[in-house]
Amino acid sequence: MGSCRICASPLTQTFVDLGCSPLANSYLRETELEQMEPHYPLHAYVCAQCLLVQIREFQSPERIFRDYLYFSSVSTTWLDHARSYAENMIERLDLSQRSLVLEIASNDGYLLRWFQERGVPVLGVEPAINVAQAAQAIGIPTRSEFFDAAYAQQLRSEGLQADLIVANNVVAHVPDLLDFLAGIKIVLKAHGVATFEFPHVLNLVLENQFDTIYHEHVSYFSLLSLEWALKLCGLTAFDVEFLATHGGSLRVFVRHIEDDSKSDGDGVSQTRQKEVNARLHELSGYSGFESRVADVKCVLLSFLISCRQSGKRVSAYGAPAKGNTLLNYCGIGPELVPYTVDQSSHKVGLFLPGTHIPIYEPKRLLEERPDYVLILPWNLRREVADQMSGIREWGGQFVTPIPSLEVF
């Protein structure tokens, strides 16, 4: 059960229990298929006090992130998102060669490259050694470290403080959230800005996005719960933007509480009101989710079983972490989905954790011509449908399972 990572209240209220699953990014080599595979509880709670949705930490960040197979540059949608963000922030904050942009969990340099091309100095902090090396190979200054208050103090002792701190899809991964935010406080200049992007728990609730719950993601934020944590660390949100990424995300603009040079944007009050309208300011707003998740499971299984019984062939596209939550929770293995394909050369030739579904190159779909292609990264459905438009030649159709089953 444990206690809340923001307010330390006992966690007694279940949000959804997805059973036990392996780590979502623990892809397997063929030689590992007959070895014991650790599974851990995937049980999300909602704190009755600050209303943070969260799971317990079962594996350390060092175990999960030191060798990582997610490379942001694989997705053209995400690259476009990063370029647009950089252009907007350079203009909005008047960033120049005298500025410093620090990105936490900077991955393969997919975002910092756009600042660097405009002459703005950058520094990435990326714990995955293999991913950090990819960034360094294209000339992005990157340190392979975990960001926390102690490392922030080290950066500051080197004379490094940032005008802009970028933390995209990382706050959800941090077990010691308050220590992480304390690090932001330390390394952010007095009038600097930090931006956090994370999937909005509002969309998770309304759109049945249970597959975004996995062991790397220990927290699932509303603005209301994040503001609780920020206040404890001397920070505050002054603007919010709604994003389409990852099925619906927030970009929260953060400043020091003492910095009165920035007025609040409309996004803060608008987001709070959306959350209140959905009753996310009270426990009742989180009830009923587990039952809707079970409905998604039953509908998907029924569809796949009927395809097998009628001789229709189903393959999958993508090997994202969210797909592994979906497949393991639903109990879907090679008997229903014989293989998946992925653009990432780092994943091709491996097997999905738990289900042991093999991963091939995308051309496999064009060779085998399945009747249906189950898109596991449903948040990239348009990109995938464009890339694999060739399936229409034989009447193939795409399938997305969330928020409800759709064939198109």
C-alpha positions as MATLAB code, in Angstrom:
seq = 'MGSCRICASPLTQTFVDLGCSPLANSYLRETELEQMEPHYPLHAYVCAQCLLVQIREFQSPERIFRDYLYFSSVSTTWLDHARSYAENMIERLDLSQRSLVLEIASNDGYLLRWFQERGVPVLGVEPAINVAQAAQAIGIPTRSEFFDAAYAQQLRSEGLQADLIVANNVVAHVPDLLDFLAGIKIVLKAHGVATFEFPHVLNLVLENQFDTIYHEHVSYFSLLSLEWALKLCGLTAFDVEFLATHGGSLRVFVRHIEDDSKSDGDGVSQTRQKEVNARLHELSGYSGFESRVADVKCVLLSFLISCRQSGKRVSAYGAPAKGNTLLNYCGIGPELVPYTVDQSSHKVGLFLPGTHIPIYEPKRLLEERPDYVLILPWNLRREVADQMSGIREWGGQFVTPIPSLEVF';
ca = [
       0.000    0.000    0.000;
       2.521    2.624    1.113;
       2.215    6.391    1.406;
       1.734    9.246   -1.060;
       4.915   10.600   -2.652;
       3.637   14.180   -2.326;
       1.822   14.475    0.995;
       2.793   11.164    2.701;
      -0.851   10.218    3.380;
      -1.615    6.463    3.486;
      -2.699    5.068    0.112;
      -5.918    3.132    0.609;
      -8.074    4.028   -2.418;
      -7.643    1.866   -5.544;
      -7.795    3.642   -8.907;
      -7.241    0.513  -11.009;
      -5.551   -2.825  -10.411;
      -4.033   -4.210  -13.624;
      -2.606   -7.347  -12.044;
       1.080   -8.175  -12.414;
       3.220   -7.255  -15.422;
       6.904   -7.242  -16.374;
       8.686   -3.925  -16.760;
       7.212   -2.391  -19.904;
      10.550   -1.749  -21.613;
      12.259   -5.017  -20.621;
      12.329   -6.444  -24.155;
      13.763   -9.935  -24.487;
      16.324  -11.606  -26.692;
      15.491  -15.043  -28.029;
      17.997  -16.625  -25.636;
      16.083  -15.133  -22.686;
      12.647  -16.495  -23.539;
      12.949  -19.550  -21.282;
      14.385  -17.673  -18.324;
      12.400  -16.464  -15.340;
      10.794  -13.108  -16.100;
      10.035  -10.883  -13.094;
       6.481   -9.544  -12.860;
       5.459   -6.767  -10.480;
       2.068   -5.501   -9.271;
       0.577   -2.774  -11.471;
      -1.852   -1.360   -8.954;
      -2.626    2.360   -9.146;
      -3.968    4.226   -6.121;
      -5.376    7.722   -5.767;
      -4.350    9.720   -2.708;
      -7.379   10.803   -0.686;
      -5.568   13.977    0.392;
      -3.784   15.514   -2.644;
      -5.478   13.264   -5.263;
      -2.262   12.179   -6.977;
      -2.767    8.935   -8.910;
       0.307    6.793   -8.366;
       1.830    3.334   -8.232;
       4.470    2.027   -5.889;
       8.125    1.903   -6.899;
       9.165   -1.718   -7.456;
      12.361   -1.151   -9.421;
      14.893    1.622   -9.040;
      15.333    4.183  -11.838;
      18.879    2.823  -12.237;
      17.440   -0.592  -13.117;
      14.897    0.809  -15.568;
      16.684    3.665  -17.304;
      20.416    2.962  -17.505;
      19.987    0.933  -20.702;
      16.886    2.141  -22.503;
      15.332    1.298  -25.861;
      13.146    4.356  -26.398;
      14.652    6.824  -28.887;
      12.535    9.938  -29.412;
      13.864   10.662  -32.896;
      12.141    7.549  -34.291;
       8.801    9.385  -34.331;
       8.390   12.162  -36.906;
       5.374   13.444  -34.970;
       7.505   13.884  -31.864;
      10.308   15.585  -33.820;
       7.833   18.107  -35.218;
       6.500   18.686  -31.714;
      10.022   19.373  -30.422;
      10.927   21.772  -33.234;
       7.748   23.782  -32.746;
       8.349   23.989  -28.995;
      11.927   25.236  -29.459;
      10.881   27.925  -31.919;
       8.116   29.130  -29.608;
      10.279   29.204  -26.494;
      13.152   31.050  -28.178;
      10.698   33.772  -29.146;
       8.656   33.785  -25.932;
      11.683   33.935  -23.584;
      13.995   35.872  -25.911;
      16.650   33.179  -25.666;
      20.070   33.912  -27.191;
      23.699   32.811  -27.157;
      23.887   34.205  -23.602;
      21.153   31.835  -22.400;
      21.243   28.203  -21.276;
      18.611   25.576  -21.987;
      18.848   22.556  -19.705;
      16.821   19.487  -20.594;
      16.245   16.747  -18.046;
      15.813   13.294  -19.599;
      17.034   14.710  -22.900;
      16.996   11.331  -24.675;
      18.883   11.331  -27.995;
      19.030   15.118  -28.402;
      15.811   15.206  -30.430;
      14.749   18.534  -28.828;
      17.961   20.320  -27.857;
      19.203   20.144  -31.450;
      16.600   22.734  -32.458;
      17.848   25.209  -29.834;
      21.460   24.510  -30.765;
      20.757   25.168  -34.446;
      19.523   28.638  -33.451;
      22.713   29.363  -31.505;
      21.284   28.849  -28.009;
      23.654   26.956  -25.642;
      22.226   23.652  -24.396;
      22.967   20.897  -21.913;
      21.203   17.560  -21.677;
      21.006   15.335  -18.601;
      20.090   11.808  -19.672;
      20.509    8.758  -17.410;
      20.438    6.116  -20.170;
      24.059    5.724  -21.214;
      23.290    4.286  -24.655;
      20.780    7.046  -25.432;
      23.085    9.806  -24.133;
      25.808    8.510  -26.444;
      23.462    8.907  -29.414;
      22.980   12.577  -28.465;
      26.696   13.123  -27.978;
      27.341   11.589  -31.409;
      25.388   14.426  -33.063;
      27.138   17.090  -31.016;
      24.602   17.689  -28.229;
      26.407   18.259  -24.885;
      24.894   15.525  -22.712;
      25.735   14.160  -19.278;
      24.696   10.641  -18.396;
      23.335   11.328  -14.922;
      20.138   11.131  -12.916;
      18.791   14.571  -12.082;
      18.063   15.244   -8.427;
      18.726   17.955   -5.859;
      22.294   16.788   -5.280;
      23.166   16.842   -8.981;
      21.438   20.216   -9.377;
      23.686   21.552   -6.634;
      26.717   20.185   -8.502;
      25.633   21.976  -11.683;
      25.136   25.195   -9.759;
      28.583   24.882   -8.163;
      29.960   24.730  -11.724;
      28.280   28.067  -12.417;
      25.487   26.503  -14.444;
      21.948   27.801  -14.001;
      19.309   27.669  -16.682;
      17.085   30.271  -18.291;
      14.872   27.414  -19.453;
      14.568   23.946  -17.962;
      12.759   21.414  -20.136;
      11.276   18.340  -18.460;
       9.194   16.487  -21.048;
       7.583   13.249  -19.863;
       9.934   12.868  -16.931;
       8.120   14.073  -13.776;
       5.841   11.054  -14.104;
       8.903    8.784  -13.917;
      10.444   10.194  -10.724;
       9.885    8.219   -7.491;
      11.273   10.993   -5.239;
       9.211   13.798   -6.733;
       9.907   16.434   -4.089;
      13.679   15.915   -4.363;
      13.420   16.306   -8.145;
      11.456   19.554   -7.824;
      13.946   20.804   -5.246;
      16.617   20.282   -7.914;
      14.615   22.413  -10.357;
      14.482   25.147   -7.718;
      18.268   25.019   -7.271;
      19.340   25.157  -10.915;
      16.695   27.565  -12.286;
      17.759   31.196  -12.616;
      15.846   33.746  -10.540;
      13.682   34.766  -13.504;
      13.979   31.484  -15.366;
      11.184   29.232  -16.582;
      10.746   25.472  -16.345;
       8.247   23.619  -18.493;
       6.872   20.208  -17.643;
       4.996   18.043  -20.126;
       3.100   14.988  -18.950;
       0.003   13.010  -19.929;
      -3.015   14.623  -18.269;
      -4.799   12.319  -15.835;
      -8.032   13.933  -17.014;
      -7.615   12.243  -20.402;
      -6.540    9.002  -18.772;
      -9.827    8.952  -16.856;
     -12.132   10.146  -19.634;
     -10.556    8.150  -22.475;
      -9.871    4.846  -20.669;
      -6.117    5.234  -21.240;
      -5.157    2.550  -18.745;
      -2.317    1.321  -20.949;
      -0.359    4.484  -20.127;
       0.020    2.992  -16.632;
       3.263    1.036  -16.316;
       6.104    0.722  -13.833;
       8.206    3.549  -15.287;
       5.288    5.947  -14.781;
       4.952    6.138  -11.035;
       2.740    9.289  -10.999;
      -0.279   10.441  -13.053;
      -0.846   14.164  -12.611;
      -3.676   16.582  -12.653;
      -2.689   20.237  -12.475;
      -4.245   20.278   -9.005;
      -1.960   17.518   -7.689;
       1.133   18.962   -9.366;
       0.445   22.386   -7.835;
       0.391   20.767   -4.402;
       3.923   19.404   -4.992;
       5.246   22.607   -6.578;
       4.158   24.705   -3.601;
       6.052   22.427   -1.199;
       9.237   23.136   -3.195;
       8.949   26.899   -3.605;
       7.686   26.795   -7.174;
       4.395   27.705   -8.847;
       2.627   27.238  -12.167;
       1.878   30.425  -14.090;
       0.595   29.089  -17.415;
      -0.695   25.870  -18.964;
      -1.096   24.706  -22.556;
      -3.123   21.723  -23.760;
      -1.270   19.337  -26.087;
      -2.411   16.455  -28.271;
       0.700   14.373  -27.522;
       0.441   11.017  -25.716;
      -3.324   11.020  -25.919;
      -3.663   14.448  -24.313;
      -0.973   16.174  -22.275;
      -0.380   19.358  -20.326;
       2.555   21.710  -20.736;
       2.895   23.521  -17.418;
       5.021   26.670  -17.171;
       6.706   26.985  -13.783;
       8.552   29.813  -12.017;
       9.969   30.528   -8.587;
       7.273   31.598   -6.125;
       9.389   34.713   -5.438;
       9.473   35.703   -9.134;
       6.772   38.346   -9.583;
       7.855   39.260  -13.113;
       5.389   36.851  -14.747;
       1.617   37.140  -14.619;
      -0.618   34.064  -14.717;
      -1.938   33.001  -18.100;
      -5.529   31.915  -18.657;
      -4.424   28.308  -18.989;
      -4.030   27.854  -15.238;
      -7.606   28.797  -14.319;
      -9.021   27.031  -17.381;
      -7.262   23.781  -16.513;
      -8.308   23.928  -12.889;
     -11.902   24.448  -14.004;
     -11.776   21.498  -16.429;
     -10.517   19.286  -13.645;
     -13.170   20.495  -11.225;
     -15.875   19.936  -13.863;
     -14.661   16.329  -14.158;
     -14.681   16.080  -10.331;
     -10.948   15.419  -10.207;
     -10.799   17.596   -7.095;
     -12.608   14.848   -5.165;
     -12.307   11.082   -4.862;
     -15.615   10.442   -6.622;
     -14.103   11.654   -9.900;
     -11.825    8.614   -9.956;
     -14.446    5.939   -9.245;
     -15.742    3.604  -11.944;
     -12.494    3.620  -13.934;
     -11.604    0.021  -13.127;
     -14.941   -1.226  -14.466;
     -14.517    0.665  -17.758;
     -11.016   -0.786  -18.154;
     -12.429   -4.299  -17.799;
     -14.946   -3.480  -20.549;
     -12.119   -2.462  -22.924;
     -10.356   -5.750  -22.183;
     -13.437   -7.861  -22.864;
     -14.299   -6.091  -26.134;
     -10.739   -6.373  -27.484;
     -10.453  -10.046  -26.545;
     -13.830  -10.790  -28.102;
     -12.744   -9.120  -31.355;
      -9.418  -10.988  -31.522;
     -10.995  -14.351  -30.678;
     -13.662  -13.895  -33.340;
     -10.944  -13.029  -35.887;
      -9.089  -16.240  -35.054;
     -12.232  -18.346  -35.244;
     -13.212  -16.878  -38.617;
      -9.729  -17.217  -40.110;
      -8.950  -13.504  -40.140;
      -5.296  -12.641  -39.477;
      -4.331   -9.903  -37.030;
      -0.871   -8.384  -36.659;
       0.239   -5.407  -34.573;
       2.121   -2.224  -35.273;
       4.564   -0.807  -32.746;
       6.315   -2.004  -29.603;
       5.618    0.868  -27.189;
       5.556    0.505  -23.418;
       1.816    1.180  -23.396;
       1.275   -1.760  -25.721;
       2.923   -4.074  -23.229;
       0.550   -2.975  -20.471;
      -2.409   -3.567  -22.790;
      -1.278   -6.991  -23.990;
      -0.254   -8.303  -20.571;
      -3.387   -7.077  -18.807;
      -5.609   -8.542  -21.520;
      -3.655  -11.807  -21.698;
      -2.996  -11.458  -25.430;
      -0.147  -13.569  -26.807;
       1.084  -14.894  -30.172;
      -1.981  -17.135  -30.464;
      -4.074  -14.008  -31.148;
      -1.399  -11.558  -32.398;
       1.486  -13.560  -33.918;
       3.882  -10.613  -34.286;
       4.287   -6.856  -34.220;
       6.478   -4.521  -36.273;
       8.413   -1.433  -35.265;
      10.420    1.304  -36.947;
      13.113    1.253  -34.252;
      16.115   -0.853  -35.225;
      16.861   -1.109  -31.485;
      13.709   -3.231  -30.969;
      13.565   -5.310  -34.161;
      14.608   -8.893  -33.447;
      13.551   -8.751  -29.807;
      10.387  -10.030  -28.106;
       7.759   -8.174  -26.097;
       8.019   -8.684  -22.331;
       5.500  -11.075  -20.824;
       3.704  -11.986  -24.040;
       6.851  -12.953  -26.016;
       5.374  -11.597  -29.249;
       8.252  -11.157  -31.759;
       9.137   -7.757  -33.224;
       9.900   -7.474  -36.959;
      10.572   -4.703  -39.453;
       7.487   -2.917  -40.892;
       7.971   -4.537  -44.303;
       6.728   -7.784  -42.741;
       3.184   -6.395  -42.809;
       3.408   -5.708  -46.530;
       4.732   -9.223  -47.156;
       2.188  -11.097  -45.042;
      -0.850   -8.880  -45.789;
      -2.866   -9.359  -42.582;
      -6.569   -8.536  -42.476;
      -6.182   -6.246  -39.448;
      -3.327   -4.231  -37.965;
      -3.687   -3.457  -34.254;
      -2.006   -0.088  -33.621;
      -0.438   -0.286  -30.163;
       0.826    3.349  -30.088;
      -2.733    4.585  -30.690;
      -1.643    8.156  -29.923;
       0.303    8.026  -33.234;
      -2.528    6.468  -35.241;
      -2.425    9.082  -37.995;
       1.330    8.771  -38.438;
       1.094    4.970  -38.503;
      -1.851    4.949  -40.905;
       0.089    7.197  -43.282;
       3.278    5.121  -43.038;
       1.447    1.839  -43.601;
      -1.167    3.076  -46.091;
      -0.138    0.189  -48.361;
      -2.369   -2.207  -46.416;
      -5.344   -0.713  -48.236;
      -4.149   -2.476  -51.401;
      -5.523   -5.790  -50.110;
      -8.376   -4.367  -48.047;
      -6.507   -4.453  -44.742;
      -7.879   -2.355  -41.881;
      -6.422   -0.690  -38.808;
      -7.667   -1.294  -35.276;
      -7.232    0.902  -32.195;
      -8.353   -0.428  -28.796;
      -8.609    2.811  -26.783;
     -10.769    4.630  -25.712;
     -12.961    1.945  -27.293;
     -12.407   -0.513  -30.118;
     -12.380    1.160  -33.538;
     -11.795   -0.430  -36.939;
     -10.883    2.003  -39.727;
];
